[in-house]
Amino acid sequence: MTIHGYHVPKMASLLIWVILWEIVGRFDLVLLFPPFSEVLAAMTEVVTSRSFGEAMRITLLSYFAGIALALVVGIPFGFLMGLVPAADRMLNMWVNTFLSAPLSALVPVFMILFGLGTPTVIVTVFMFAVWIIVLDTRAGVRHITPSLMEMADSFQATRFERTRMMVLSALPEILAGVRLGMVRGVKGVVIGQLLVSIIGVGALFSLYQQNFLMAHFWALVVILFTCALTLAEVVARLEKRVQYYAGVRH
């Protein structure tokens, strides 16, 4: 970001928000927002507590299981929609509907089907993440240059080699979908556990809210946001490493 010719780091905007948060907290303008300095102090207490370790173990297990399931289902479905026009016409409307639908309203249904536990949270993460992975994979497949497939035919490539070429060519869009899916998956795991309210970070959120430990509550929120942004940044860096393949198609 550049202001009047001076380069301003992206972290500057975050610093501004932290300062505003501290000011609002110091003047008690909103009771639900303690000063950010208190949140940082509470963060140490939250992280070192025994309940936090167990909550994060359950949460990470649910999160990565849901994301793995979304990848296993979403990428093949994206390839199917990108390669088969009939499948695309039949599935496109439903995928877009679920992508834009308020999926949190479906969590009580999942609770009835899968019970009050980890399976419900896994399904919630899956539902939040899979649709954007499907659509971005579809976009990557549809942007594969026809000449690439013609070259594969000319060299009599095997089915495995053709599939590998298609995956590599569509990889930038696939990784973009994975990155967005991972961010949406964090939202899914939090919403799922909040509504179940007996496992993982959902139980901690309920505990802090019921006891009005708002500094601890926001400390947990900051920790989860940091984890989500870190995961997104890791995938974003991987995206940059495969941008070469995007240029091959044009």
C-alpha positions as CSV (number, residue, x, y, z in Angstrom):
1,M,0.0,0.0,0.0
2,T,1.3,3.4,-1.0
3,I,0.3,6.8,0.5
4,H,1.6,10.0,-1.1
5,G,4.5,8.0,-2.5
6,Y,5.4,6.3,0.8
7,H,5.2,2.6,1.1
8,V,3.1,1.6,4.1
9,P,3.3,-2.0,5.3
10,K,0.1,-4.0,5.4
11,M,0.5,-4.5,9.1
12,A,-0.1,-0.7,9.6
13,S,-3.9,-1.1,9.1
14,L,-3.9,-3.9,11.7
15,L,-2.0,-1.7,14.1
16,I,-4.6,1.1,13.6
17,W,-7.4,-1.3,14.5
18,V,-5.5,-2.5,17.6
19,I,-5.1,1.2,18.8
20,L,-8.8,1.9,18.2
21,W,-9.7,-1.3,20.1
22,E,-7.5,-0.2,23.0
23,I,-9.1,3.3,23.1
24,V,-12.7,1.9,23.0
25,G,-11.8,-0.6,25.8
26,R,-10.2,2.1,28.0
27,F,-13.1,4.4,27.8
28,D,-15.6,1.6,28.5
29,L,-17.6,2.7,25.4
30,V,-18.8,-0.9,24.8
31,L,-18.9,-3.3,27.7
32,L,-18.3,-6.3,25.5
33,F,-14.9,-5.0,24.4
34,P,-12.2,-4.9,27.0
35,P,-8.9,-3.1,26.2
36,F,-6.7,-5.1,23.8
37,S,-3.9,-5.1,26.4
38,E,-6.2,-7.1,28.7
39,V,-7.0,-9.5,25.8
40,L,-3.3,-10.1,25.3
41,A,-2.8,-10.7,29.0
42,A,-5.8,-13.1,29.0
43,M,-4.3,-14.9,25.9
44,T,-1.5,-16.3,28.0
45,E,-3.9,-17.6,30.6
46,V,-6.1,-19.1,27.9
47,V,-3.2,-20.9,26.0
48,T,-1.6,-22.3,29.2
49,S,-4.9,-23.7,30.5
50,R,-5.5,-27.5,30.4
51,S,-8.9,-27.1,28.9
52,F,-7.4,-25.1,25.9
53,G,-5.1,-28.0,24.9
54,E,-7.9,-30.5,24.9
55,A,-10.3,-28.1,23.1
56,M,-7.7,-27.4,20.4
57,R,-7.0,-31.1,19.9
58,I,-10.7,-31.8,19.3
59,T,-11.1,-28.7,17.1
60,L,-8.1,-29.4,14.9
61,L,-9.1,-33.0,14.5
62,S,-12.6,-32.0,13.4
63,Y,-11.2,-29.2,11.2
64,F,-8.6,-31.2,9.3
65,A,-11.0,-34.2,8.9
66,G,-13.6,-31.9,7.4
67,I,-11.1,-30.2,5.1
68,A,-9.7,-33.5,4.0
69,L,-13.2,-34.7,3.2
70,A,-13.9,-31.5,1.3
71,L,-10.7,-32.0,-0.8
72,V,-11.5,-35.6,-1.6
73,V,-15.0,-34.8,-2.7
74,G,-14.6,-31.2,-4.0
75,I,-11.7,-31.6,-6.4
76,P,-13.1,-34.7,-8.3
77,F,-16.5,-33.0,-8.5
78,G,-14.9,-29.8,-9.9
79,F,-13.1,-31.9,-12.6
80,L,-16.4,-33.6,-13.4
81,M,-18.2,-30.3,-13.8
82,G,-15.3,-28.8,-15.8
83,L,-15.0,-31.8,-18.2
84,V,-18.7,-33.0,-18.6
85,P,-21.1,-30.3,-19.8
86,A,-24.1,-32.3,-18.8
87,A,-22.8,-32.7,-15.2
88,D,-22.1,-29.0,-15.1
89,R,-25.6,-28.1,-16.1
90,M,-27.1,-30.5,-13.6
91,L,-24.8,-29.6,-10.6
92,N,-23.8,-25.9,-11.1
93,M,-27.1,-24.5,-9.7
94,W,-26.9,-26.6,-6.6
95,V,-23.3,-25.9,-5.9
96,N,-23.9,-22.1,-6.2
97,T,-27.0,-22.4,-4.0
98,F,-25.1,-24.2,-1.2
99,L,-22.2,-21.7,-1.5
100,S,-24.4,-18.7,-0.9
101,A,-26.9,-20.4,1.5
102,P,-26.8,-19.7,5.3
103,L,-25.2,-23.1,6.1
104,S,-25.3,-22.4,9.9
105,A,-29.1,-23.0,9.7
106,L,-28.3,-26.6,8.7
107,V,-26.2,-27.4,11.7
108,P,-29.3,-28.4,13.9
109,V,-30.2,-30.9,11.1
110,F,-26.7,-32.3,11.2
111,M,-27.0,-32.6,15.0
112,I,-30.1,-34.8,14.5
113,L,-28.4,-36.9,11.9
114,F,-24.9,-37.3,13.4
115,G,-25.4,-36.5,17.1
116,L,-23.9,-34.0,19.5
117,G,-20.3,-34.6,18.9
118,T,-17.3,-34.5,16.5
119,P,-19.1,-36.0,13.4
120,T,-21.5,-33.0,13.3
121,V,-18.6,-30.6,13.4
122,I,-16.7,-32.5,10.7
123,V,-19.8,-32.4,8.4
124,T,-20.2,-28.6,9.1
125,V,-16.6,-27.9,8.2
126,F,-17.1,-30.0,5.0
127,M,-20.2,-28.1,4.0
128,F,-18.6,-24.7,4.5
129,A,-15.4,-25.6,2.6
130,V,-16.4,-28.0,-0.2
131,W,-18.4,-25.7,-2.5
132,I,-15.8,-23.1,-3.1
133,I,-13.3,-25.9,-3.8
134,V,-15.6,-27.4,-6.4
135,L,-16.2,-24.1,-8.2
136,D,-12.6,-23.0,-8.3
137,T,-11.5,-26.5,-9.5
138,R,-14.2,-26.3,-12.2
139,A,-12.9,-22.9,-13.2
140,G,-9.3,-24.2,-13.5
141,V,-10.4,-27.2,-15.6
142,R,-12.4,-25.0,-18.0
143,H,-9.4,-22.7,-18.5
144,I,-7.1,-25.5,-19.6
145,T,-5.8,-24.6,-23.1
146,P,-7.1,-27.1,-25.8
147,S,-3.7,-27.1,-27.4
148,L,-2.3,-28.7,-24.2
149,M,-4.7,-31.7,-24.7
150,E,-3.9,-31.8,-28.4
151,M,-0.2,-32.0,-27.6
152,A,-1.0,-34.9,-25.2
153,D,-2.8,-36.7,-28.0
154,S,0.1,-36.1,-30.4
155,F,2.6,-37.6,-28.0
156,Q,0.1,-40.5,-27.2
157,A,0.1,-39.7,-23.5
158,T,-1.3,-42.2,-21.2
159,R,-4.5,-41.5,-19.2
160,F,-2.4,-41.0,-16.1
161,E,-0.1,-38.5,-17.9
162,R,-3.1,-36.6,-19.3
163,T,-4.6,-36.4,-15.8
164,R,-1.4,-35.1,-14.4
165,M,-1.1,-32.4,-17.1
166,M,-4.7,-31.3,-16.4
167,V,-4.1,-31.2,-12.6
168,L,-0.9,-29.1,-13.1
169,S,-2.6,-26.8,-15.5
170,A,-5.5,-26.2,-13.2
171,L,-3.4,-26.1,-10.0
172,P,-3.5,-22.3,-9.4
173,E,-7.3,-22.3,-9.3
174,I,-7.4,-25.5,-7.3
175,L,-5.1,-24.0,-4.7
176,A,-7.1,-20.8,-4.6
177,G,-10.2,-22.9,-3.8
178,V,-8.3,-24.8,-1.1
179,R,-7.1,-21.5,0.5
180,L,-10.7,-20.1,0.5
181,G,-12.1,-23.4,1.7
182,M,-9.7,-23.6,4.6
183,V,-10.7,-20.1,5.7
184,R,-14.4,-21.0,5.4
185,G,-13.6,-24.2,7.2
186,V,-12.5,-22.3,10.3
187,K,-15.8,-20.5,10.3
188,G,-17.5,-23.9,10.0
189,V,-15.7,-25.5,12.9
190,V,-16.4,-22.5,15.2
191,I,-20.1,-22.3,14.2
192,G,-20.5,-26.1,14.5
193,Q,-18.9,-26.2,18.0
194,L,-20.7,-23.2,19.2
195,L,-24.1,-24.7,18.3
196,V,-23.1,-28.1,19.7
197,S,-21.6,-26.1,22.7
198,I,-20.2,-29.2,24.5
199,I,-16.9,-29.9,22.6
200,G,-13.8,-28.1,21.5
201,V,-13.5,-24.3,21.4
202,G,-17.3,-24.1,21.3
203,A,-17.3,-25.2,25.0
204,L,-14.7,-22.7,25.8
205,F,-16.6,-19.9,24.1
206,S,-19.7,-20.8,26.1
207,L,-17.8,-21.0,29.3
208,Y,-16.2,-17.5,28.9
209,Q,-19.5,-16.0,27.7
210,Q,-21.5,-17.4,30.6
211,N,-18.9,-16.2,33.2
212,F,-18.6,-12.8,31.3
213,L,-14.8,-13.4,30.8
214,M,-14.8,-11.2,27.8
215,A,-11.0,-10.7,27.7
216,H,-10.6,-14.5,27.5
217,F,-13.4,-14.7,24.9
218,W,-11.7,-12.3,22.6
219,A,-8.3,-13.8,23.2
220,L,-9.7,-17.1,21.9
221,V,-11.2,-15.3,18.9
222,V,-7.8,-13.7,18.1
223,I,-6.1,-17.1,18.4
224,L,-8.5,-18.7,16.0
225,F,-8.3,-15.8,13.5
226,T,-4.5,-16.0,13.7
227,C,-4.6,-19.7,12.9
228,A,-6.9,-19.2,10.0
229,L,-4.8,-16.4,8.5
230,T,-1.6,-18.4,8.9
231,L,-3.1,-21.4,7.1
232,A,-4.4,-19.1,4.3
233,E,-0.9,-17.5,4.0
234,V,0.8,-20.9,3.8
235,V,-1.5,-21.9,0.9
236,A,-1.1,-18.5,-0.7
237,R,2.7,-18.9,-0.8
238,L,2.2,-22.3,-2.4
239,E,0.0,-20.6,-5.0
240,K,2.7,-18.2,-5.9
241,R,5.1,-21.1,-6.5
242,V,2.8,-22.6,-9.1
243,Q,1.9,-19.4,-11.0
244,Y,4.2,-20.6,-13.8
245,Y,1.5,-23.1,-14.8
246,A,-1.0,-20.4,-15.2
247,G,1.2,-18.8,-17.8
248,V,1.5,-22.0,-19.7
249,R,-2.2,-22.0,-20.6
250,H,-2.2,-18.6,-22.3
